[in-house]
Amino acid sequence: MAVSALAIKAVNMKVLRAIKSVLQLQIAVVMLLIMSPSSAETQDAAEPQQVVNRLHEALIKAMREGAKLGYQGRYELLAPVVDQTHDLDFIARTALGANWSQLDAKQQRTFTEVFRKLSIGTYAGWFKSHEGERFEFLEQQSMPRDQVMVRTRLVQSSGEPVRFDYILRKGNDGWRIVNVLADGVSDLALKRVEYRAILQRDGFPTLIDMLKKKILLTEQD
């Protein structure tokens, strides 16, 4: 009996030491995770630039293949990329501001759909030929309200740069572009002034007609 008791005690001690070792290892791992930035955090820090890079790669491709693709081909090439790099629903709502809540659900859907077509069409209409242009990354800056600015420039064949600064916010689908500044001029600010003035002065049908006319202008190769 004494031998059995000692054997059981020895086994119990080994089990306790094993449990203690496992707990110490778990504590060490937890402390390491707390003290060191996680891989997810590191990836998040790089994501805004990656989103902009993806847009730029698609734009350069559209420019290089512009003549062969034509407007419709460039549109189809850029549509999925713009959808995945821009928060078009957020931009559409922000462009109308308080007027958005005054629209009914059908009007909101109509505006969002037409606004999306114009946004993609504008890229397809502007970026249609390539003469050696290239995009260059400048820097990434933190902005108020948990937003990020990715500063870039488009170097034209003449060597003259055009600055493109992208404002991104993080939503359920990750980082998305919510505004573009061309040489310091905010595209969203211009849209807010124009759209709200037409909506308040002339009404919703006139605003939609104006956007559709703009889409037709982007289709002219």
Secondary structure, DSSP 8 states (H G I E B T S, - for coil): -HHHHHHHHHHHHHHHHHHHHHHHHHHHHHHHHHHS--HHHHHHHHHHHHHHHHHHHHHHHHHHTHHHHHHHHHHHHHHHHHHHHB-HHHHHHHHHGGGGGGS-HHHHHHHHHHHHHHHHHHHHHHS---SS-EEEEEEEEEETTTEEEEEEEEE-TTS-EEEEEEEEEEETTEEEEEEEEETTEEHHHHHHHHHHHHHHHH-HHHHHHHHHHHHHHHT--
